[in-house]
Each structure stands twice: as C-alpha cells, then as structure tokens.
Amino acid sequence: MDRPTKKPRQSGSGLTQLAAGLTKRLAEEKPSTNLVFSPLSIYTALSLLAAGARDATLDEILRVLGAQSRGELENFVSRMAADALQDRSASGGPRVAFACGVWSDLLWPLKPAFREAVVGTYKAEANTVDFRGAPEEACGQINAWAAQVTNNLIDSILPPGSINPATTRLVLGNAVYFKGKWEHQPFHSRHTAHDPFHRIDGSHVDVPFMQSTMSQFVAMHDGLKVLKLRYKMGALDHIHTGYTQLSMCIFLPDAHDGLWELLDTIASRPGFLHDHLPVQRIALREFRIPKFKLSFHSSIAAVLKKLGLELPFCEQGNLSDMVEDDGSGLPTVVEDVIHKAVVEVNEEGTEAAAVTVVARGKKNRRPRRPPTPPQVDFIADHPFAYYIVEEATGALVFAGYVLDPSKVAS
C-alpha cells in the first residue's frame, strides 16, 4: 500500500534555490557532459562556513543559502541528520550515511564558539592535523574519512598537492552516502533492452533501458512529464521516526532538446520543482528509463562566486570566528571548494555518494489533485533532469541531468 504524499514539514526552499542555481551554472560550464552533484552536501559545507563568518560575509552566505540566520541553517541540517537521513538498512530501508568533518592545523586551534557550533550542533568530527609539516598525511586523513563515510564509493576528495602547507589552516567537509532499493521493484534485468537515446545534437546512442508494466507516479504538465520512483523505506520506519520518504524524480521535457529551457524555468520559478511532483499512480502504456552511472569531481568555487558568494574568497571577507588569531595580521579566506559525486541507477535501485570540502587559509503552496488522466507513455529516451528528494522536508539530496547515459565521467 502506498504511503500518502504529505506536505513537507519544511520546504527546504533555500536548498532548492541553491540546487537550481548550481545546476544552471554547471550546465553553462560543461554543456556537453552529464551532471551529478549533491545540493545537500554543498549546502551543509557552506553552513559550516557560516558558523565562523561575521558581518557582511555571513549575510552573503545566508543570502546564497536562502536562510535568515545561522540558527535556521543549524535547525535544517540537524533535522536532516537526526531524522530524514538516518540509516534504515536494518529495517529493510536505505543505507544512509551523513557526516561532517573539520580539520584544523595544530598551531591554529578552533575558537570555542565555533567548535561548539560544528561539533555540538552539526555533530562534526573535529581533528587536529599538521598542514604545515605533513600536508600529504593530512590530505590522506581527510580522504580516508571521505572513503569511510561513503562506503568507499568515493575513495578520495583531495588530490596530492591540494593542501598548501604555507596557507591552509582549516578544512571543512561534508559527506553523504545513499543506497536504496526501489519500493515495489518495478524492473527486472531480463526485461532490460537496448534502444536509442536521442542526444541534444540530434545524434543517438543505443543504451540499456529498464522497463516495466506497473503503474507509476507520473504527472503531466505543459511541456513536460514528471516521474517519481519511491525507494523502500522499511516496514517500521513510520513508527520510529515519523513520515520520511526518499524518491527519485525525473523531469522529462517533451522536446528532445528541451532540457536547457526546463532548467532555466526551474531556476527562475521558486517552488516549480516541488509543485510539479506527481501525487498519484497512473497506468502507463509504455514505461522505459535508461540505466546510468555518472561521476563529477571539480572545484566549484567559480560557480559559487557567480551565484553571489564572493566575500569568503577575498581579503575583504570576515571569517574570523573559526580559529584563533595566529598573530600574522593576515585575513582568513576560502582557498577552494571541491565537490565530488557519483550515482548509479539500475534495476535494483540507486547508489550515490558525495563529498564537499572547503579549504580555508590565509591570503598569500501544492496544486489540487488532478483527475485520473488517460493512459500515457513515459519514455526517457532523450535528455532529462533527475533529483533524489526527501519528500517530508523537500530536501534535494542529489541532483543532475543525463545527456548521454553511455558516458560515466563528467
């Protein structure tokens, strides 16, 4: 029996806004490659940064994250960690991990208030390392943490040489791991078959498509269809932790080359994404979606600057609430923000992981239920956007789009 779709306890509108902006900007940077990233991981890492920012710098971070205060950020992230992103594998639900980490140089200890925020509120693992004397060892420790949280799906986030021993004083990180099975197991590998997937440029490639005759959560709108595939959440989940539902949602434009216009619409209309999610199952004449496996690993500092996050990266910023003053008189700045994510979607379900690290150093309302529509098709044989959504909060855990399912790396 399907659980009813409920109104989110919290809209997560700031997170949705960040996700839409990041998707649009990343698409502009790499318009010919697939995309996967974790809006939630990036949002959380920047929330850690907000905990140590002051004045206009704090205001800028809050504006980019769509929040009114540090407390709003703390409440949202702590609720996600304590409820929506709890591991449910013991009861048959998804295997989930969500963790924060902070690594500070042994000569620059964390200020007490910042330590209380990141360790007490964000439950971050705080570590002291020697960035100056043993940068590669510190790098290895951060990579080992990322691998442990993501079940080795991401074995490293920082490449050799990414720690600058002369300037790096602090690294903030967030990691998220998800492995979930489809709620009603709609796909069987024996039914998977190769068919053409039409690229935006008019060419096509034959890729494996999963297919099913089961009814699905599908909504039809002007110019697009939306599919919602729920993940199995565990038999006792609703008793122990309240309503929580993780789902993959695919936004499929009608036009084969309609993805970019769709992403522009999502970015420019707050609430568009959540207002267009399906609320009922319908019978489908034909239902096919491609299997895909995607990866992403890049600095996102330039993209964040285009979204308006500039002060943390320059000398005029104020990040003075993080570590004790070293006496140099030099301002604290963000050196880089690195994000790595992977996702695989197949007949069983989905496995995905993401890590975001921030390296810091010195400068040297829901629509009415529609009437039951006639039978339709949902055939994702051309570029589409996808989101892994926690429906109770509206949080976007993973996001991206598929331009060519035959390609893995971004």
C-alpha positions in Angstrom: 0.0 0.0 0.0 1.4 3.4 -1.0 2.0 6.0 1.7 0.1 9.2 1.1 2.1 12.1 -0.2 2.3 14.7 2.6 3.1 18.3 2.7 6.7 18.9 3.7 7.4 19.8 7.4 9.9 22.3 6.0 10.1 23.5 2.4 13.8 23.4 2.0 13.3 26.4 -0.3 16.8 27.7 0.2 18.4 24.4 -0.6 16.1 24.1 -3.7 17.2 27.6 -4.8 20.8 26.7 -4.4 20.4 23.4 -6.4 18.7 25.2 -9.3 21.3 27.9 -9.4 24.2 25.4 -9.3 22.6 23.2 -12.0 22.2 26.1 -14.3 25.8 27.4 -13.8 27.4 24.0 -14.0 25.5 23.4 -17.3 26.9 26.6 -18.6 30.4 25.5 -17.8 30.1 22.0 -19.2 27.2 22.0 -21.7 28.0 18.7 -23.3 28.5 16.4 -20.2 26.3 14.6 -17.8 25.9 16.0 -14.3 25.6 14.6 -10.7 26.1 16.5 -7.5 24.7 16.8 -4.0 23.0 20.1 -3.3 22.6 19.0 0.3 26.3 18.3 0.8 27.3 21.7 -0.6 24.6 23.4 1.4 25.9 21.7 4.6 29.5 22.5 3.9 28.6 26.2 3.4 26.5 26.1 6.6 29.7 25.1 8.4 31.4 28.1 6.9 28.6 30.4 8.0 29.2 29.2 11.6 32.5 31.1 11.5 31.6 34.1 9.4 30.7 37.6 10.6 29.0 40.8 9.3 28.6 41.2 5.5 30.3 37.8 4.9 27.8 36.0 7.0 25.0 37.9 5.3 26.3 36.9 1.9 26.5 33.2 2.8 22.9 33.3 4.2 21.6 35.0 1.1 23.2 32.4 -1.2 21.7 29.6 1.0 18.3 31.3 1.2 18.4 31.5 5.0 17.6 34.2 7.6 20.1 33.2 10.3 22.7 30.7 11.3 20.1 29.1 13.6 17.9 28.3 10.5 20.8 26.6 8.9 21.6 24.7 12.0 18.0 23.6 12.6 17.6 22.3 9.0 20.8 20.4 8.8 20.5 18.9 12.3 16.9 17.8 11.5 18.1 16.1 8.2 20.8 14.3 10.1 18.7 13.2 13.1 15.6 12.0 11.1 15.4 12.1 7.3 19.0 10.9 6.7 19.1 8.2 9.4 20.3 4.8 8.3 17.3 2.5 7.8 19.0 -0.6 6.4 18.3 -2.7 9.5 14.5 -2.5 8.7 14.9 -3.0 5.0 15.1 0.7 4.1 18.0 2.6 2.5 21.5 2.5 3.8 22.4 6.1 4.5 25.3 8.0 6.0 25.6 11.7 6.6 28.6 13.3 8.3 30.6 16.5 8.8 34.3 16.9 9.5 36.6 19.7 10.5 40.4 19.5 10.3 42.4 22.3 11.8 46.1 22.9 11.9 47.8 22.1 15.2 49.1 25.7 15.6 45.7 27.3 15.0 43.1 25.7 17.3 39.3 26.2 16.8 37.7 29.0 18.7 35.4 27.7 21.4 32.2 29.1 20.0 33.0 27.7 16.5 33.9 24.3 17.9 30.6 24.2 19.9 28.7 25.0 16.7 30.3 22.5 14.4 30.8 19.7 16.9 27.8 20.3 19.2 25.2 21.3 16.6 26.5 19.8 13.3 28.0 16.7 15.0 31.2 17.2 13.0 34.2 15.1 13.7 36.9 17.5 14.8 40.6 16.6 14.1 43.9 18.3 14.6 46.4 17.8 11.8 49.8 19.3 10.7 49.0 21.1 7.4 52.4 22.8 7.5 54.7 20.0 8.4 52.9 17.0 7.0 50.4 18.2 4.3 50.1 14.9 2.5 49.5 13.0 5.7 46.7 15.5 6.5 45.3 15.1 3.0 45.4 11.3 3.4 43.4 11.6 6.7 40.7 13.7 5.0 40.5 11.2 2.1 40.2 8.3 4.5 37.3 10.0 6.2 35.5 10.5 2.9 36.0 6.9 1.9 34.8 5.6 5.3 31.6 7.7 5.2 30.8 6.9 1.5 31.4 3.1 1.9 34.5 3.6 -0.4 32.3 4.8 -3.3 34.4 7.9 -3.1 37.9 6.9 -2.2 39.4 10.4 -2.2 38.4 14.0 -2.5 41.7 15.8 -2.3 44.4 15.0 -4.9 48.1 15.1 -4.0 49.4 18.6 -3.7 45.9 20.1 -2.9 47.0 21.2 0.6 49.1 24.3 0.6 51.4 24.0 3.7 52.1 27.7 3.7 48.5 28.9 3.8 46.0 26.1 4.6 44.8 26.4 8.2 41.4 24.6 8.2 39.3 22.2 6.0 35.6 21.8 6.4 33.8 18.8 4.9 30.5 17.1 4.4 29.9 13.6 3.1 26.6 11.8 2.2 26.1 8.2 1.1 22.8 6.6 -0.1 22.0 3.1 -1.3 18.3 2.4 -1.7 16.1 -0.2 -3.5 13.0 0.6 -5.4 9.8 0.4 -3.4 8.0 -2.2 -5.5 10.9 -3.5 -7.5 9.4 -2.4 -10.9 12.3 -3.5 -13.0 13.8 -6.9 -13.8 17.0 -7.3 -15.7 15.6 -9.9 -18.1 13.3 -7.1 -19.5 16.2 -4.6 -19.9 16.9 -4.0 -23.6 19.0 -1.6 -25.7 17.2 1.2 -27.5 18.2 4.5 -29.0 18.7 7.5 -26.7 18.5 10.8 -28.6 21.1 13.4 -27.7 20.5 17.1 -27.9 22.6 17.5 -31.0 20.3 15.1 -33.0 22.5 12.1 -32.8 21.6 9.0 -30.8 23.3 6.1 -29.0 22.0 2.7 -28.1 21.9 2.2 -24.3 20.2 -0.3 -21.9 16.7 0.8 -21.0 14.9 -0.6 -17.9 11.1 -1.2 -18.5 8.0 -2.2 -16.5 4.3 -2.7 -16.9 3.5 -1.5 -13.4 1.6 1.7 -12.8 3.8 4.6 -11.7 3.7 8.0 -10.1 3.6 10.3 -13.1 2.3 13.9 -13.6 1.7 15.5 -17.0 2.3 19.2 -17.3 2.6 21.7 -20.1 5.8 20.8 -21.9 7.0 18.0 -19.6 6.2 14.9 -17.7 7.5 14.0 -14.2 8.1 10.6 -12.8 8.5 9.7 -9.1 10.1 6.4 -8.2 10.0 5.7 -4.5 12.6 3.9 -2.5 11.7 1.2 0.0 11.8 2.9 3.4 11.5 -0.1 5.8 8.4 -1.6 7.5 8.7 0.2 10.8 10.1 3.5 9.6 6.9 5.5 10.1 6.6 4.2 13.7 10.1 5.1 14.8 10.9 8.4 13.1 7.7 9.8 11.6 6.9 10.3 7.9 10.0 10.1 5.7 10.1 9.2 2.0 13.1 9.3 -0.3 12.3 9.2 -4.1 14.0 9.7 -7.4 12.1 12.2 -9.6 12.8 12.5 -13.3 11.8 15.7 -15.1 11.4 14.8 -18.8 10.8 17.7 -21.3 8.5 16.8 -24.2 11.0 18.3 -26.7 14.2 16.2 -27.3 16.2 19.5 -26.9 14.1 21.0 -24.1 16.4 20.3 -21.2 18.1 23.7 -21.1 14.8 25.6 -21.2 13.4 23.4 -18.5 16.4 24.1 -16.2 16.0 27.8 -16.8 12.4 27.5 -15.8 13.2 25.6 -12.6 15.9 28.2 -11.7 13.6 31.2 -12.3 10.4 30.0 -10.6 10.7 29.2 -6.9 8.6 26.2 -5.9 8.4 24.9 -9.5 10.2 21.6 -8.8 8.1 20.6 -5.7 4.8 21.9 -7.2 5.2 19.6 -10.2 5.9 16.3 -8.4 3.3 13.5 -9.0 0.7 12.7 -6.3 -0.9 9.6 -7.8 -0.1 6.5 -9.7 -1.4 6.1 -13.3 -1.3 3.2 -15.8 1.3 3.6 -18.5 1.2 2.1 -22.0 4.9 2.1 -22.2 7.5 2.9 -19.5 11.2 3.0 -20.1 14.1 4.8 -18.5 17.8 4.2 -19.1 20.3 2.8 -16.7 23.0 5.3 -16.0 26.2 5.7 -13.9 27.7 9.2 -13.6 30.5 11.0 -11.8 31.7 14.5 -11.1 34.8 15.9 -9.5 35.7 19.5 -9.7 36.3 22.8 -7.9 33.0 24.7 -7.6 34.5 27.9 -6.3 34.0 29.8 -9.6 30.4 28.7 -9.8 29.7 29.8 -6.2 31.1 33.2 -7.0 28.7 33.5 -10.0 25.9 32.8 -7.6 27.0 35.7 -5.4 29.3 34.1 -2.9 32.3 36.3 -3.2 33.4 37.7 0.2 34.6 34.4 1.7 37.1 34.2 -1.1 38.7 37.6 -0.7 40.6 39.7 1.8 37.5 41.9 2.5 35.7 38.9 3.9 35.3 38.2 7.6 35.8 34.5 8.6 37.4 35.4 11.9 35.2 33.3 14.2 36.8 30.0 13.2 40.4 29.7 14.5 42.4 31.6 17.0 44.4 34.5 15.7 47.9 33.5 14.6 49.4 36.9 15.1 50.2 37.4 11.4 47.5 40.0 10.8 46.6 38.3 7.5 42.9 37.9 6.7 41.3 34.4 6.5 39.9 33.4 3.1 38.4 30.4 1.4 41.1 28.9 -0.9 38.8 26.4 -2.7 35.6 24.4 -2.6 35.9 21.0 -4.0 32.9 18.7 -4.8 32.9 15.0 -5.8 29.8 12.9 -6.5 28.8 9.6 -8.1 25.4 8.0 -8.8 24.4 4.7 -10.4 20.8 3.9 -11.3 19.9 0.3 -12.2 17.2 -2.4 -11.9 17.7 -2.8 -8.2 17.7 0.9 -7.2 20.3 3.6 -6.7 23.7 4.1 -5.1 25.1 7.5 -4.7 27.6 9.4 -2.7 29.1 12.9 -2.5 31.8 14.8 -0.6 32.3 18.6 -0.3 35.3 20.2 1.2 36.0 23.8 1.9 39.7 24.6 2.3 40.4 27.8 4.3 43.6 29.6 4.8 45.4 32.9 4.8 45.8 35.1 1.7 49.4 34.9 0.4 1.6 26.3 -1.6 0.9 22.4 -3.5 -1.7 22.1 -6.5 -5.0 20.3 -6.4 -5.0 16.6 -7.1 -5.8 16.3 -10.9 -8.4 13.9 -12.3 -7.1 10.5 -13.4 -5.6 11.0 -16.8 -5.8 8.7 -19.8 -3.0 6.2 -20.3 0.2 7.7 -21.4 3.8 6.8 -22.0 6.8 7.7 -20.0 9.9 7.0 -22.2 13.0 8.8 -21.1 14.8 8.4 -24.4 16.2 12.0 -24.5 17.9 14.3 -22.0 16.3 14.8 -18.7 16.9 16.2 -15.2 16.7 14.0 -12.1 16.6 14.6 -8.3 16.7 12.4 -5.2 14.2 14.1 -2.9 13.4 13.6 0.7 9.7 14.4 0.5 9.0 15.3 4.1 11.4 18.2 4.1 11.6 18.8 0.4 15.4 18.4 0.6 17.3 17.7 -2.6 19.9 15.1 -1.6 21.3 14.5 -5.1 20.6 16.2 -8.4 21.8 16.4 -12.0 20.8 15.6 -15.6 21.5 12.9 -18.2 22.7 14.0 -21.7 24.2 10.6 -22.7 23.7 7.5 -20.5 26.5 5.8 -22.2 29.1 8.1 -20.7 30.2 7.9 -17.0 32.6 10.7 -16.2 31.6 14.4 -16.3 
